[in-house]
Amino acid sequence: MDAYEGVEKDLQKLLTGGEILGVTNPEEKDKILFPRGESFLVELDGCVTLELPKLPPPSIAPSAGILQARKLHSRIVKTDVDPRLQIRRGEAIRVGGEWFRVSSAVREDLPLDKQPPRAQAPPSVVSMKELSKKNEVDGYVRRFDSRTIPLDGTLSENGGIGALAKAKVARERLHSIAGGGEGGSGSGTGAGMRGVTGGASATLLSSFATEKNPSMLAGVFAKSVAASFGMGRAGGGVGGGGRKRPTAKINSRQRDGGGLGGGHGLRGGRTALDADAVKAAVENARSAALDPALSHSH
């Protein structure tokens, strides 16, 4: 059969990501390939990170040595939840938008397709049982433990590595907002925002996967941020360690003197300004919770 150069490599990528199915033919020692329908993906628990050598400042071109070291280190993904309860060696996993198999290599000196048959990833994306016990006797090249997921390839600098870096920034932004900070919005209200608590923030910042709708979670999180703002003591304006009350008070009926609660509260101009600032903070929270980069956290 005629085919273009590199077709085997492309087919292997399709098999790795489960875009096609492969069934081993023991008689001819080959694979029979089949198309497959729509994929059903399951999000794994655990927030994933990389521990890579740092790049120099943008004004300095990174050396070939640093780039190579980062490439090699990208094979080892760190997680804060034991992955072995949900995935086995040889099964498909997507990290930073790129597909891999959990490494099952037992020979460092051999490429993936030359590993002993018992140590090669199955043609299916999942398996019904663990790989051969003999692999454990010989010893796998890369460890697979409660905090480490070894990949059978390297993440690309502008692909998976960049995606995980953006996911880390997005998660830190959420933490900042939930902790009472501005979250990089630059729209501080001065209204004494408390830390955000509740189911939405706990779910968004959790290490565990969730089946909840992202848009719904973002909406609830934004409401929690709105509820975290309040008014100060009478005469003290907003903030300053005053007793916190619901944000809704900002837009309540104005009393004598044009302020809230008579002449001791906020004047009309200040009230409108704070209301706008709170609205901006709420929109910032919603935007942070809907950041597409968060999808690469797990």
C-alpha positions as a printed NumPy array, in Angstrom:
array([[  0.   ,   0.   ,   0.   ],
       [  1.324,   3.437,  -0.916],
       [  1.305,   6.164,   1.704],
       [  3.07 ,   9.443,   2.435],
       [  6.238,   9.617,   4.471],
       [  5.524,   9.774,   8.199],
       [  2.084,   8.135,   8.001],
       [  2.988,   5.617,  10.735],
       [  3.875,   8.443,  13.118],
       [  0.584,  10.203,  12.393],
       [ -1.386,   6.99 ,  12.888],
       [  0.331,   6.444,  16.225],
       [ -0.728,   9.927,  17.344],
       [ -4.321,   9.12 ,  16.417],
       [ -4.133,   5.866,  18.374],
       [ -2.576,   7.603,  21.376],
       [ -5.432,  10.088,  21.614],
       [ -8.096,   7.491,  20.845],
       [ -9.227,   9.165,  17.63 ],
       [ -9.034,   5.762,  15.925],
       [ -9.218,   2.259,  17.364],
       [ -6.582,  -0.397,  16.861],
       [ -6.973,  -4.149,  17.308],
       [ -3.882,  -6.322,  17.339],
       [ -3.784,  -9.07 ,  14.721],
       [ -1.678, -11.87 ,  16.292],
       [ -1.428, -13.84 ,  13.058],
       [  0.276, -11.124,  11.046],
       [  1.66 ,  -9.24 ,  14.078],
       [ -0.001,  -6.057,  12.924],
       [ -2.878,  -3.776,  13.885],
       [ -6.274,  -3.434,  12.288],
       [ -7.498,   0.151,  12.458],
       [-11.099,   1.298,  12.85 ],
       [-12.744,   4.724,  12.944],
       [-14.499,   5.662,  16.16 ],
       [-17.411,   7.865,  17.092],
       [-17.604,  10.753,  19.514],
       [-15.188,  10.582,  22.438],
       [-16.325,  10.566,  26.06 ],
       [-13.706,  12.27 ,  28.205],
       [-13.466,  11.992,  31.985],
       [-11.711,  14.684,  34.013],
       [ -9.226,  13.269,  36.495],
       [ -8.853,  14.503,  40.056],
       [ -5.773,  16.494,  41.008],
       [ -4.283,  19.85 ,  40.04 ],
       [ -1.361,  19.243,  37.717],
       [  1.856,  21.248,  37.567],
       [  5.339,  21.019,  36.084],
       [  8.702,  21.565,  37.726],
       [ 10.85 ,  23.002,  34.94 ],
       [ 14.135,  24.909,  34.767],
       [ 13.324,  28.614,  34.498],
       [ 13.698,  30.464,  31.221],
       [ 15.939,  33.556,  31.086],
       [ 14.383,  37.055,  30.712],
       [ 12.651,  37.693,  27.359],
       [ 15.595,  39.825,  26.236],
       [ 17.896,  36.785,  26.44 ],
       [ 17.485,  33.819,  24.125],
       [ 17.338,  30.518,  26.05 ],
       [ 20.194,  28.146,  25.424],
       [ 19.686,  24.817,  23.72 ],
       [ 20.618,  23.13 ,  26.991],
       [ 17.846,  24.854,  28.953],
       [ 15.246,  24.074,  26.288],
       [ 16.3  ,  20.437,  26.217],
       [ 16.183,  20.203,  30.013],
       [ 12.688,  21.714,  30.069],
       [ 11.607,  19.241,  27.426],
       [ 12.854,  16.267,  29.417],
       [ 11.362,  17.532,  32.683],
       [  7.986,  17.961,  30.975],
       [  7.654,  14.169,  30.871],
       [  6.993,  14.218,  34.626],
       [  3.704,  15.804,  35.68 ],
       [  3.069,  16.565,  39.349],
       [ -0.386,  16.173,  40.894],
       [ -1.835,  16.635,  44.38 ],
       [ -4.244,  13.672,  44.227],
       [ -3.166,  10.046,  43.791],
       [ -3.786,   9.331,  40.071],
       [ -3.388,   5.556,  40.344],
       [ -6.982,   5.203,  41.536],
       [ -8.262,   6.506,  38.208],
       [ -5.724,   5.66 ,  35.507],
       [ -3.219,   2.887,  34.726],
       [  0.091,   2.741,  32.903],
       [ -0.422,   2.673,  29.159],
       [ -3.785,   4.456,  29.231],
       [ -4.464,   7.704,  27.378],
       [ -4.227,  11.029,  29.19 ],
       [ -4.505,  14.603,  27.936],
       [ -2.246,  17.17 ,  29.602],
       [ -2.205,  20.815,  28.548],
       [ -4.285,  19.963,  25.485],
       [ -1.823,  17.295,  24.255],
       [ -2.41 ,  13.545,  24.228],
       [ -0.055,  10.994,  25.77 ],
       [ -0.064,   7.58 ,  27.351],
       [  1.008,   7.057,  30.935],
       [  4.564,   5.787,  30.445],
       [  5.03 ,   2.023,  30.507],
       [  8.603,   1.911,  29.166],
       [ 11.025,  -0.565,  30.76 ],
       [ 13.991,   0.17 ,  28.472],
       [ 15.424,   3.686,  28.371],
       [ 17.547,   2.839,  25.324],
       [ 14.575,   1.847,  23.152],
       [ 11.935,   4.033,  21.48 ],
       [  8.285,   3.483,  22.348],
       [  7.512,   1.228,  19.403],
       [ 10.524,  -0.981,  20.183],
       [  9.697,  -1.665,  23.817],
       [  8.923,  -5.319,  24.691],
       [  5.302,  -6.127,  23.716],
       [  4.34 ,  -6.551,  27.369],
       [  5.494,  -2.97 ,  28.066],
       [  3.804,  -1.288,  25.106],
       [  0.662,   0.774,  25.612],
       [ -2.528,  -1.024,  24.516],
       [ -4.136,   0.134,  21.243],
       [ -7.254,   1.115,  23.22 ],
       [ -7.33 ,   4.309,  25.296],
       [ -8.232,   2.411,  28.463],
       [ -7.501,  -1.109,  29.671],
       [ -9.369,  -3.655,  31.738],
       [ -6.336,  -4.722,  33.755],
       [ -2.797,  -3.724,  34.651],
       [  0.109,  -4.475,  32.317],
       [  2.31 ,  -7.528,  32.883],
       [  3.678,  -7.996,  36.4  ],
       [  7.026,  -8.814,  34.813],
       [  7.342,  -5.126,  33.963],
       [  7.366,  -4.33 ,  37.678],
       [ 10.045,  -6.969,  38.257],
       [ 12.242,  -5.473,  35.533],
       [ 11.386,  -1.985,  36.721],
       [  9.711,   0.851,  34.818],
       [ 11.909,   3.665,  33.527],
       [  9.794,   6.4  ,  35.121],
       [  8.037,   6.194,  38.463],
       [  4.268,   6.406,  38.749],
       [  3.219,   7.224,  42.304],
       [  0.767,   9.198,  44.421],
       [  2.188,  12.538,  43.269],
       [  3.703,  11.794,  39.853],
       [  2.335,  10.964,  36.397],
       [  4.995,   9.914,  33.851],
       [  4.229,  10.635,  30.201],
       [  5.433,   8.675,  27.177],
       [  6.375,  11.907,  25.395],
       [  7.333,  15.51 ,  26.011],
       [  5.081,  18.55 ,  26.217],
       [  5.74 ,  21.252,  23.64 ],
       [  6.968,  24.653,  24.826],
       [  4.198,  26.604,  23.075],
       [  1.578,  23.914,  23.601],
       [  1.231,  21.907,  26.804],
       [  3.914,  23.751,  28.8  ],
       [  2.372,  27.105,  27.948],
       [ -1.154,  25.837,  28.709],
       [ -0.16 ,  24.623,  32.179],
       [  1.602,  27.913,  32.901],
       [ -1.57 ,  29.838,  31.996],
       [ -3.651,  27.45 ,  34.108],
       [ -1.436,  28.172,  37.111],
       [ -1.857,  31.935,  36.668],
       [ -5.647,  31.55 ,  36.285],
       [ -5.872,  29.447,  39.427],
       [ -3.77 ,  31.931,  41.413],
       [ -6.095,  34.702,  40.248],
       [ -9.092,  32.772,  41.567],
       [ -7.331,  32.18 ,  44.882],
       [ -6.619,  35.895,  45.15 ],
       [-10.259,  36.83 ,  44.551],
       [-11.574,  34.17 ,  46.929],
       [ -9.119,  35.351,  49.591],
       [-10.376,  38.936,  49.429],
       [ -7.847,  40.361,  46.973],
       [ -8.516,  42.08 ,  43.671],
       [ -7.395,  39.139,  41.588],
       [ -5.477,  41.281,  39.16 ],
       [ -8.533,  43.296,  38.188],
       [ -7.222,  46.66 ,  39.316],
       [-10.773,  47.516,  40.367],
       [-10.521,  47.511,  44.124],
       [-13.587,  48.892,  45.807],
       [-12.175,  49.91 ,  49.131],
       [-15.345,  48.359,  50.497],
       [-13.695,  45.858,  52.746],
       [-14.221,  42.656,  50.76 ],
       [-14.189,  39.556,  52.92 ],
       [-12.861,  36.19 ,  51.839],
       [-15.292,  34.26 ,  49.649],
       [-16.697,  31.046,  51.058],
       [-19.325,  28.633,  49.864],
       [-19.833,  25.734,  47.52 ],
       [-18.887,  27.493,  44.285],
       [-15.508,  28.781,  45.455],
       [-14.757,  25.459,  47.144],
       [-15.566,  23.581,  43.931],
       [-13.607,  25.932,  41.663],
       [-10.514,  25.76 ,  43.877],
       [-10.811,  22.084,  44.73 ],
       [ -8.285,  19.52 ,  43.565],
       [-11.162,  17.207,  42.711],
       [-12.957,  17.127,  39.385],
       [-16.601,  18.173,  39.192],
       [-19.493,  17.497,  36.855],
       [-21.057,  20.909,  37.55 ],
       [-21.615,  23.336,  34.685],
       [-18.759,  25.914,  34.486],
       [-21.129,  28.786,  33.638],
       [-23.342,  27.964,  36.609],
       [-20.333,  27.782,  38.934],
       [-19.042,  31.133,  37.638],
       [-22.418,  32.75 ,  38.276],
       [-22.638,  31.456,  41.838],
       [-19.026,  32.439,  42.513],
       [-19.715,  35.984,  41.267],
       [-22.738,  36.226,  43.576],
       [-20.553,  35.091,  46.477],
       [-18.1  ,  37.875,  45.672],
       [-20.952,  40.403,  45.613],
       [-22.158,  39.19 ,  49.006],
       [-18.653,  39.533,  50.46 ],
       [-18.776,  43.349,  50.261],
       [-20.374,  45.425,  53.051],
       [-20.638,  48.8  ,  54.767],
       [-18.499,  50.237,  57.514],
       [-19.633,  51.727,  60.826],
       [-21.737,  54.86 ,  60.858],
       [-19.631,  57.883,  60.025],
       [-16.68 ,  55.728,  59.031],
       [-17.53 ,  55.169,  55.391],
       [-16.857,  51.841,  53.714],
       [-13.981,  49.687,  54.898],
       [-11.764,  50.6  ,  57.819],
       [-12.549,  47.42 ,  59.709],
       [-16.245,  48.293,  60.111],
       [-18.935,  45.692,  60.607],
       [-19.726,  44.037,  57.264],
       [-23.227,  43.913,  55.872],
       [-24.674,  42.567,  52.591],
       [-23.801,  44.39 ,  49.388],
       [-27.476,  45.001,  48.714],
       [-27.373,  47.741,  51.357],
       [-25.367,  49.892,  48.964],
       [-28.379,  50.278,  46.717],
       [-30.967,  50.593,  49.504],
       [-33.287,  53.542,  49.98 ],
       [-31.395,  56.749,  50.735],
       [-32.431,  58.613,  53.858],
       [-32.047,  62.191,  55.128],
       [-28.928,  63.96 ,  53.877],
       [-28.778,  61.947,  50.669],
       [-26.632,  59.194,  52.237],
       [-27.299,  55.8  ,  53.738],
       [-28.68 ,  55.875,  57.269],
       [-28.99 ,  59.678,  57.509],
       [-26.04 ,  62.035,  57.694],
       [-23.706,  59.341,  58.993],
       [-23.467,  57.194,  55.865],
       [-22.195,  57.617,  52.316],
       [-23.062,  60.6  ,  50.147],
       [-24.761,  60.047,  46.812],
       [-21.625,  60.382,  44.675],
       [-19.617,  57.995,  46.822],
       [-22.49 ,  55.492,  46.86 ],
       [-22.639,  55.377,  43.066],
       [-18.875,  55.036,  42.816],
       [-18.758,  52.119,  45.237],
       [-21.67 ,  50.414,  43.526],
       [-19.838,  50.635,  40.195],
       [-16.654,  49.319,  41.783],
       [-18.472,  46.372,  43.327],
       [-20.078,  45.617,  39.958],
       [-16.638,  45.667,  38.328],
       [-15.272,  43.316,  40.997],
       [-18.18 ,  40.914,  40.471],
       [-17.621,  40.894,  36.709],
       [-13.918,  40.311,  37.319],
       [-14.772,  37.311,  39.496],
       [-17.087,  35.904,  36.848],
       [-14.406,  36.375,  34.185],
       [-11.794,  34.654,  36.365],
       [-14.08 ,  31.698,  37.001],
       [-14.757,  31.301,  33.269],
       [-11.1  ,  31.561,  32.207],
       [-10.587,  28.77 ,  29.603],
       [ -7.079,  28.178,  30.978],
       [ -8.622,  26.604,  34.097],
       [ -9.594,  23.574,  32.005],
       [ -5.93 ,  22.565,  31.995],
       [ -5.655,  22.58 ,  35.801],
       [ -6.874,  18.972,  36.062]])
